[in-house]
Amino acid sequence: MQKYSIFNLVKNAFSNHENWDLAWKDPTPKEEYDVVIIGGGGHGLATAYYLAKEHNITNVAIIEKGWIGGGNVGRNTTIIRSNYMHDENGLFSEFGMDLWRKMSQDLNYNVMFSPRGIINLAHSDAQMNAYARRGNSMRLNGIDAVLLNREQVKEIIPMADFSENVRFPIFGGLMQPSAGTARHDAVAWGYARQADSMGVDIIQNCEVIGFDVAAGKIKGIRTSRGNIKAKKVGICVAGSTNILAEKLNMTLPIETHLLQACVSEPVKPVLDNVVTFGAGHFYVSQSDKGEMVMGGDLDGYNSYAQRGNLPTLQHVLTEGIAMMPFLSKLKMLRTWGGIMDMSMDGSPIIDKTHIDGLYLNCGWCYGGFKATPASGWTFAHTIAQDRVHELNAGYSLNRFNTGHLIDEKGLGTKTWIS
Amino acid sequence: MLYINCPHCGMRSQNEFSYGGDASVKRPELNKEVSDQEWDNFVYNRKSLRGKHLELWQHISGCRQWIKVERDTATHEIFRTFKSDEEVA
């Protein structure tokens, strides 16, 4: 594989950049693979990469219905954080933070990881107490957390509304300084290019239409481009999880919901951090191009439509304007929607299934992007070793049966409620 | 904007409604032994398929009644609405 470097950039300039290698090939599916990963999104590509890199398993195919990076990894708000209270989520995400810090070097691809810090605003004394508790839990797990008072928040984000006669005055906030953002599509391209170079077949425009299961063991998959035998199959399809589960006669603790995001016209640098509103569901950061990147609530009803509906957008942006009134002066440039695999406790599932050789990675709700490296790493371990790693042991499928839920937000089973 | 035909009030915008989830889920019968699996299916497991979906909505800023709505989860088209105690064929 050609290394991306300043020297190669200069060298290729002499041939008008016409002689670069393809970043990944377009192979025809082989008859059989050791591992087939269904879903060519961030998590699927990362899984294939770590299978090859950490476990030396390279006879691997990624099967993607559309094109790689065309789903949620290419349509999210790029926030990376590990500000969780529960041990399972905190330790898993913080392991991911380490992978994020090394990712550009590791993949030889600039993912533009920008640890600019995230601030969760508090709007009452009770919320400050809750944030102090969460911050302490984070620090016990080795995650950086700083509790900011009103004046400290004002120094960092003076453009927010600090007046006292508003419905939700700013009391302070909880900051994770090491959190940040990254260029989402580069994550997909970086993992794809490295996986391909280690022998993984990336097969696009190939829809899975069924599974071959015999005597409780996976034998292969049926696709729109023919049958493919596989010793092991990993499902990594986010919002489409229930569609594949139905083909396996499985009913999962997952509902598919719609989440929207939007960006404003680009403006000069005004916001250095990621900021979230604490009295509702709204978050904002500023992209390198200057656009304000914003998002918030789910549309709130089961949906497979990758496009949104205006009432929710209006509701979300009302919160945004309450928090930072200057946003009302900006023009909206673009809005989009993606479909989320909402689990019943808000936490993901990375586990084996009742079918031997079939593995499941789903339930990312609206926090899948930041989990990309840790999810790929632990899913690859689970598939390669046929047992879960301690990092994803809590993300079991049967926790809904045993009662070991990881209900980070305390929302109960209706995680889509806004 | 979705427009939902409330069987009690007529056609209203989605802003007046709140969502209540899959309407085909049935609570296990009382007065009999309920297995863990049955509770799981009632509390957690959902089909959540692409296509026609029967779901509960509450007309929260109107008559406050719970209703059933038959809606397509891919196109958002609403086919039929029912009162909450109406049987859906």
Chai-1 contact restraints between the chains, C-beta under 6 A:
chainA,res_idxA,chainB,res_idxB,connection_type,confidence,min_distance_angstrom,max_distance_angstrom,comment,restraint_id
A,N242,B,S48,contact,1.0,0.0,6.0,A-B,restraint_1
A,I243,B,R50,contact,1.0,0.0,6.0,A-B,restraint_2
A,T251,B,N45,contact,1.0,0.0,6.0,A-B,restraint_3
A,P253,B,Y44,contact,1.0,0.0,6.0,A-B,restraint_4
A,P253,B,N45,contact,1.0,0.0,6.0,A-B,restraint_5
A,E255,B,R46,contact,1.0,0.0,6.0,A-B,restraint_6
A,E255,B,S48,contact,1.0,0.0,6.0,A-B,restraint_7
A,T256,B,S48,contact,1.0,0.0,6.0,A-B,restraint_8
A,G300,B,Y19,contact,1.0,0.0,6.0,A-B,restraint_9
A,Y301,B,Y19,contact,1.0,0.0,6.0,A-B,restraint_10
A,N302,B,S48,contact,1.0,0.0,6.0,A-B,restraint_11
A,N302,B,H53,contact,1.0,0.0,6.0,A-B,restraint_12
A,N302,B,T73,contact,1.0,0.0,6.0,A-B,restraint_13
A,S303,B,T73,contact,1.0,0.0,6.0,A-B,restraint_14
A,Y304,B,R50,contact,1.0,0.0,6.0,A-B,restraint_15
A,Y304,B,T73,contact,1.0,0.0,6.0,A-B,restraint_16
A,Y304,B,A74,contact,1.0,0.0,6.0,A-B,restraint_17
A,A305,B,A74,contact,1.0,0.0,6.0,A-B,restraint_18
A,A305,B,H76,contact,1.0,0.0,6.0,A-B,restraint_19
A,P311,B,N15,contact,1.0,0.0,6.0,A-B,restraint_20
A,M344,B,Y44,contact,1.0,0.0,6.0,A-B,restraint_21
A,F400,B,Y44,contact,1.0,0.0,6.0,A-B,restraint_22
A,N401,B,D36,contact,1.0,0.0,6.0,A-B,restraint_23
A,N401,B,D40,contact,1.0,0.0,6.0,A-B,restraint_24
